[in-house]
Amino acid sequence: MKDLISYAAFLPFALVAMACSAEPEDVEDVEALDESVSYADAARLSVFTMTNDPAANAVVGLRRNNTGNLEPVVEVFTQGKGTGAGLGSQGAVLLDKSGKWLFTVNAGTNSIASFKVGKHSLTLRSVVDSGGEQPVSVTLHGDTLYVLNAAGAGNIVGFKVDDGDLEEISGSMRPLSGAPLTAAAQVQFTPDGGGLVVTEKATNLIDTYSVGADGTTTGPVVSTSHGQTPFGFAFNKHETLIVSEAFGGAPNASKVSSYMIESSGMTNVVTPSIGVDQSAACWVAVTKNGQYAYVTNTGSNTISVFSVDHCGALAPVPGSEAVPTSAGPTDMAVVGNKALYVLASTADEIQAYSIQGDGSLTATGAVIGVPVAAAGLAAR
């Protein structure tokens, strides 16, 4: 397998989303469905989530003021449907590195939508079939996007992105581990784009794939997670994969492990299952400098902060093992090394924190009124 850069990723626990029985909706004329809403606000759109509404899914764009507080500015329909319940995934909403393009899943109608992101506007660009059932996570490198379809055994499917338009890559569909039920949680490119990683909650497995020049993949190479219920994950700049381990949501049992990915595609443990007495560790985010990792503990209503050294070893940041949040924290988004946003949809909130020099967090405010089924979070 092509060399994969190793990364630190937290794989959290979440409820396995139910497969939707609804048939995918055909989108015959995307141009006729385009919607754009603009506001002449002083601050640009900065944070994005989706409603995951089972009647009509929509992307919500929020602006950030000088204090870091948020307010919703625009809501644009995705021309698909959500599930109305938690997706049990990380990466349901994705911004490209330029911040100009946004991608989201329609888990209820088995499609992916892309949007052009303006300073104060979102414009629907493309809606395509996801190539499987119940898409829950997307990842992008260059002009290649992959989606994770989580229903049943699950699969991954690749797409080329051309000015926001999505076209499926012929022959790109690949299976997961082969188990009849994987409850897969996330797909993500390795930072160099040469590989893909998928976590499977139900099987306690981590899958890796090698990505070819044409965007197709080979694999998977399957490794056993060091701890139980691997969920969300993230990579840091030192090629470490950091994965949260929910241990089935058992009280105070959650752990986090870090790995390097070998050239064979197998994972090699750096820090094995370190815990801070929290429950249902789920989503993971890492600062741009790679020095700190954040894990939401959905069952404990907290965030745990870990330092990451240059070898990928994890250690709890003293005094930040259990930073309080509102009820049910799930998705997170980091902006550089300065700000962290947390979706707490059970409390109808997105919370904002400033990141201090030692990695610790200071709450700076919250926006209320977020739909209880909201999923995915991205920020620029």
C-alpha positions in Angstrom: 0.0 0.0 0.0 1.2 3.5 -0.7 2.8 5.1 2.3 0.3 6.7 4.6 1.3 9.6 6.7 0.4 8.8 10.4 -2.0 11.0 12.3 -3.7 11.4 15.7 -7.4 10.8 15.7 -10.1 10.6 18.3 -12.8 8.1 17.6 -15.9 8.9 19.7 -19.1 7.0 20.6 -22.5 7.9 19.2 -25.8 6.2 18.7 -25.9 4.1 15.5 -28.1 6.1 13.2 -31.0 4.1 11.8 -30.9 3.3 8.1 -33.6 5.4 6.2 -36.1 3.5 4.3 -37.0 6.4 2.0 -35.8 6.2 -1.6 -33.3 8.8 -2.8 -34.9 11.7 -4.5 -34.0 12.5 -8.1 -32.7 15.9 -8.8 -33.3 16.6 -12.5 -32.3 20.2 -12.8 -29.8 21.4 -10.2 -29.6 24.9 -11.7 -33.4 25.3 -11.2 -33.0 24.4 -7.6 -30.2 26.8 -6.7 -31.0 29.1 -3.8 -29.0 32.0 -2.5 -29.7 34.4 0.4 -27.5 37.4 1.0 -27.2 39.8 3.9 -25.1 43.0 4.0 -23.6 42.2 7.4 -20.3 43.5 8.7 -18.9 40.1 9.6 -18.7 37.2 7.1 -20.3 33.8 7.5 -17.9 31.8 9.7 -19.6 28.7 11.2 -21.8 26.1 9.5 -24.1 23.3 10.6 -27.1 21.5 9.1 -30.6 21.0 10.5 -30.8 17.3 9.5 -34.5 17.9 9.2 -36.4 14.8 8.0 -38.8 16.9 6.0 -36.3 19.3 4.3 -32.6 19.4 5.3 -30.9 22.8 5.3 -27.4 24.3 5.9 -27.3 27.1 8.5 -24.6 29.7 8.2 -23.6 31.8 11.3 -21.5 34.9 11.6 -19.0 35.5 14.4 -18.7 38.9 16.0 -15.6 40.5 17.6 -16.1 38.7 20.9 -16.5 35.3 19.3 -20.2 35.1 19.8 -22.3 33.7 17.0 -25.6 34.5 15.4 -27.5 32.7 12.6 -27.6 34.7 9.4 -28.7 32.4 6.5 -30.5 29.0 6.0 -30.4 27.3 2.6 -32.1 24.0 1.8 -30.0 21.1 0.6 -32.7 19.7 -1.7 -32.6 16.5 0.4 -33.7 15.2 3.7 -32.1 14.4 7.0 -33.0 11.7 9.5 -34.3 13.8 12.4 -32.0 12.0 14.7 -28.3 11.9 15.5 -26.1 10.5 12.7 -23.5 9.0 15.0 -20.8 10.4 12.8 -18.1 13.0 12.4 -17.7 15.0 9.2 -21.3 15.4 8.1 -20.6 19.1 7.1 -17.2 20.0 5.5 -15.5 23.2 4.3 -12.7 23.0 1.9 -9.3 24.6 2.9 -10.1 27.8 1.0 -13.4 28.2 2.8 -15.1 28.8 -0.6 -16.9 25.4 -0.9 -19.1 23.6 1.5 -20.3 20.0 1.3 -23.0 18.2 3.4 -24.8 14.9 3.5 -28.5 14.2 3.1 -28.7 11.0 5.2 -32.5 10.7 4.7 -32.3 10.7 0.8 -28.9 9.2 0.2 -27.3 12.3 -1.5 -24.6 14.9 -1.1 -25.0 18.6 -1.7 -22.3 21.2 -2.4 -22.5 25.0 -1.9 -20.6 28.0 -2.9 -19.7 30.1 0.2 -19.7 33.8 -0.2 -19.0 36.4 2.5 -22.6 36.7 3.4 -24.3 34.0 1.3 -24.6 30.3 0.5 -25.6 29.1 -3.0 -26.5 25.5 -3.7 -24.3 24.2 -6.5 -24.8 20.5 -6.9 -26.8 17.5 -5.5 -25.8 14.0 -6.4 -26.6 10.4 -5.3 -24.1 9.2 -2.6 -23.7 5.8 -4.2 -24.9 4.0 -1.1 -27.3 4.2 1.8 -27.2 6.7 4.7 -24.3 9.0 3.9 -22.9 10.4 7.2 -19.4 11.7 6.6 -17.4 13.4 3.8 -13.8 14.2 3.3 -11.9 16.2 0.6 -8.3 16.4 -0.7 -7.7 18.6 -3.7 -10.5 17.9 -6.2 -11.3 14.5 -4.8 -14.2 14.0 -2.4 -15.1 10.7 -0.6 -18.4 9.9 1.2 -19.0 7.3 3.8 -22.3 5.5 3.4 -23.0 3.9 6.8 -26.1 1.7 6.5 -25.5 -2.0 6.9 -22.1 -3.2 5.8 -21.4 0.3 4.4 -19.1 1.6 1.7 -17.1 4.5 0.5 -17.5 6.3 -2.9 -15.4 8.9 -4.6 -16.3 12.0 -6.6 -14.4 14.6 -8.6 -15.2 18.2 -7.7 -15.2 20.8 -10.6 -16.1 24.3 -9.6 -18.5 22.9 -7.0 -20.0 20.3 -9.3 -19.8 16.6 -8.2 -19.3 13.7 -10.5 -18.9 10.1 -9.3 -15.5 8.5 -10.0 -16.1 5.3 -12.0 -14.9 2.2 -10.0 -14.4 4.2 -6.8 -16.9 2.3 -4.6 -15.1 0.2 -2.0 -16.6 -1.9 0.8 -15.7 -1.5 4.5 -14.4 -4.4 6.6 -17.0 -6.9 5.3 -19.1 -7.2 8.5 -22.8 -7.1 8.0 -23.2 -4.2 10.3 -20.3 -1.8 10.8 -21.9 1.4 12.2 -19.1 3.3 10.5 -18.6 6.8 11.9 -16.1 8.8 9.8 -14.1 8.9 6.6 -11.1 11.2 6.2 -8.1 11.6 3.9 -4.6 11.4 5.4 -3.0 14.8 5.1 -1.0 14.0 2.1 -4.1 12.7 0.3 -2.5 9.3 -0.3 -4.8 7.4 2.0 -8.2 7.2 3.6 -9.2 6.1 7.1 -12.6 4.9 8.2 -13.7 4.0 11.8 -16.3 1.3 12.5 -18.1 1.5 15.9 -19.8 -1.8 15.8 -16.8 -3.9 14.9 -14.0 -2.0 16.8 -12.1 -1.8 13.6 -10.1 0.9 11.7 -10.0 0.6 7.9 -7.3 2.2 5.7 -7.2 2.6 1.9 -4.6 3.7 -0.6 -5.7 6.4 -3.0 -4.5 6.3 -6.6 -3.8 9.1 -9.0 -7.2 8.7 -10.6 -9.0 9.0 -7.3 -9.9 5.3 -7.0 -8.8 3.3 -3.9 -7.4 -0.1 -3.0 -8.1 -1.8 0.3 -9.3 -1.9 3.0 -6.4 -2.9 5.3 -8.2 -3.6 8.5 -6.7 -3.0 12.0 -8.3 -3.7 15.4 -8.8 -0.5 17.5 -6.9 -0.6 20.7 -10.1 0.4 22.7 -13.7 -0.3 22.1 -16.1 1.7 20.0 -13.8 3.9 17.9 -15.7 6.8 16.6 -14.5 10.3 15.5 -10.9 11.0 14.7 -8.5 13.7 13.6 -5.0 14.0 12.2 -2.3 16.4 13.5 0.6 17.9 11.6 3.0 15.4 13.1 1.3 12.5 11.3 -0.5 11.1 14.3 -4.0 9.6 14.2 -6.0 10.4 17.3 -9.1 8.3 17.9 -11.7 8.4 20.7 -13.0 5.2 22.2 -16.5 5.3 23.7 -16.5 1.8 25.2 -20.1 1.5 24.4 -21.0 4.6 26.4 -20.2 2.9 29.7 -20.0 5.5 32.5 -16.5 7.0 33.0 -15.0 4.4 30.7 -14.1 6.5 27.6 -10.6 6.5 26.3 -8.4 8.1 23.6 -5.6 6.4 21.6 -3.1 7.7 19.2 -1.5 5.8 16.3 1.0 6.0 13.5 0.0 4.4 10.2 2.6 2.1 8.7 3.4 1.8 5.0 1.4 -1.4 5.0 -1.7 0.5 6.1 -1.8 -1.2 9.6 -2.1 1.1 12.6 0.7 1.2 15.2 -0.3 2.3 18.7 1.6 5.3 20.2 -0.6 6.1 23.2 -2.9 3.2 24.2 -6.3 4.0 25.6 -5.7 6.9 27.9 -8.8 8.0 29.9 -9.9 10.9 32.1 -13.0 9.3 33.7 -15.6 10.7 31.2 -18.4 9.0 29.3 -19.2 8.5 25.6 -16.1 10.2 24.1 -17.2 11.1 20.6 -15.9 13.9 18.3 -12.3 15.1 18.0 -10.7 18.3 16.8 -7.0 19.3 16.7 -5.4 22.7 16.6 -3.6 23.8 13.5 -0.2 23.6 15.2 -1.0 20.0 16.1 -0.2 20.5 19.8 -3.6 20.1 21.3 -6.5 17.7 20.8 -10.1 18.2 22.0 -12.7 15.4 22.6 -16.4 15.9 23.4 -17.7 13.6 26.0 -21.4 13.4 25.1 -22.4 11.4 28.1 -20.6 13.6 30.6 -21.4 17.0 29.0 -17.7 17.9 28.9 -14.7 18.5 26.7 -11.4 16.9 27.5 -8.1 18.5 26.4 -5.0 16.6 25.5 -1.5 17.7 24.6 0.1 15.9 21.6 3.9 15.8 21.5 6.0 15.5 18.3 6.0 11.7 18.5 2.2 11.6 18.8 2.0 10.8 22.5 -1.1 12.1 24.3 -1.3 13.5 27.8 -4.3 15.2 29.6 -3.9 18.9 30.0 -4.0 19.5 33.8 -7.2 21.3 34.9 -8.8 20.7 31.4 -9.8 17.1 31.7 -13.5 17.9 31.9 -14.4 21.4 30.7 -18.1 21.9 31.2 -20.5 22.2 28.2 -24.2 22.3 27.7 -26.1 19.1 27.3 -25.1 16.6 24.6 -21.9 18.0 23.1 -21.1 16.4 19.7 -19.4 17.9 16.7 -16.6 20.4 17.0 -14.7 22.8 14.7 -11.3 24.5 15.4 -10.3 27.7 13.8 -6.5 27.8 13.6 -5.1 27.8 17.2 -7.5 30.3 18.6 -11.1 29.2 18.6 -13.2 26.1 19.2 -16.9 25.7 18.4 -19.0 22.9 19.9 -22.4 21.8 18.7 -24.6 20.9 21.7 -27.8 20.2 19.8 -29.6 18.6 22.9 -29.4 22.1 24.4 -30.2 23.8 21.1 -26.8 25.5 21.2 -23.5 26.1 19.5 -20.9 27.1 22.1 -17.8 29.2 21.4 -14.5 28.9 23.3 -11.2 30.7 23.0 -8.1 28.5 23.0 -5.4 29.7 25.4 -1.6 29.2 25.0 -1.6 26.1 27.1 -4.5 24.5 25.2 -7.1 25.3 27.9 -10.5 26.7 27.0 -12.3 29.8 28.0 -16.1 30.0 27.1 -16.9 33.1 25.1 -20.6 32.7 24.5 -23.3 30.6 22.7 -26.0 30.9 20.1 -29.3 29.3 21.0 -32.1 28.0 18.8 -30.1 25.3 16.9 -32.4 22.4 15.9 -32.2 19.4 18.2 -31.4 17.1 15.3 -28.6 19.3 14.0 -25.5 17.5 12.8 -22.1 18.4 11.5 -20.0 21.5 12.2 -17.5 23.4 10.1 -15.8 26.8 10.7 -13.4 29.2 9.0 
